[in-house]
C-alpha cells in the first residue's frame, strides 16, 4: 500500500468545494480529514470513502469496490470513489456528506442473543 505525493495533493485539491481537508500519512497510505473527522483514505493512488448500509448501494451502483489493504482482506467500511466523482469537485463534496456524518461514530453491534436454558 502506497500513495504518491502528487496523487495526494490532487485529492486534497479536489475537495476544494467541500472546504479545506488535511491528510496524514499512515500505514503507507494517507488518512483524509475534514473538520477533524477521518472520513476517507488514499491507498495505492486511489481514494476511498467511509460507507455504511445507507450509502454503500450508491457506491456499488457506481461500480466501486471495497478497500483491500491486503490481497483477500477487505475493509467493507471504505469503498473506492468512482473516477467521475473524483474528477468533479462539486460532486465529490456532495458524495462526502454522508461519510462525514458517520465519521467518528462507533459501529453499533447487534445485541447477543441469550442462550436458552435447558430444563431438566
Secondary structure as the mmCIF struct_conf table of DSSP 4:
data_model
#
loop_
_struct_conf.conf_type_id
_struct_conf.id
_struct_conf.beg_label_comp_id
_struct_conf.beg_label_asym_id
_struct_conf.beg_label_seq_id
_struct_conf.end_label_comp_id
_struct_conf.end_label_asym_id
_struct_conf.end_label_seq_id
HELX_RH_AL_P HELX_RH_AL_P1 UNK A 5 UNK A 14
HELX_RH_3T_P HELX_RH_3T_P1 UNK A 15 UNK A 17
TURN_TY1_P TURN_TY1_P1 UNK A 18 UNK A 18
STRN STRN1 UNK A 21 UNK A 26
TURN_TY1_P TURN_TY1_P2 UNK A 27 UNK A 28
STRN STRN2 UNK A 29 UNK A 34
TURN_TY1_P TURN_TY1_P3 UNK A 35 UNK A 36
STRN STRN3 UNK A 37 UNK A 43
TURN_TY1_P TURN_TY1_P4 UNK A 44 UNK A 45
STRN STRN4 UNK A 46 UNK A 50
TURN_TY1_P TURN_TY1_P5 UNK A 53 UNK A 55
HELX_RH_AL_P HELX_RH_AL_P2 UNK A 56 UNK A 61
TURN_TY1_P TURN_TY1_P6 UNK A 62 UNK A 63
STRN STRN5 UNK A 66 UNK A 70
TURN_TY1_P TURN_TY1_P7 UNK A 71 UNK A 72
STRN STRN6 UNK A 73 UNK A 80
HELX_LH_PP_P HELX_LH_PP_P1 UNK A 81 UNK A 82
HELX_RH_AL_P HELX_RH_AL_P3 UNK A 83 UNK A 86
TURN_TY1_P TURN_TY1_P8 UNK A 87 UNK A 87
HELX_RH_AL_P HELX_RH_AL_P4 UNK A 89 UNK A 102
TURN_TY1_P TURN_TY1_P9 UNK A 103 UNK A 104
HELX_LH_PP_P HELX_LH_PP_P2 UNK A 105 UNK A 119
#
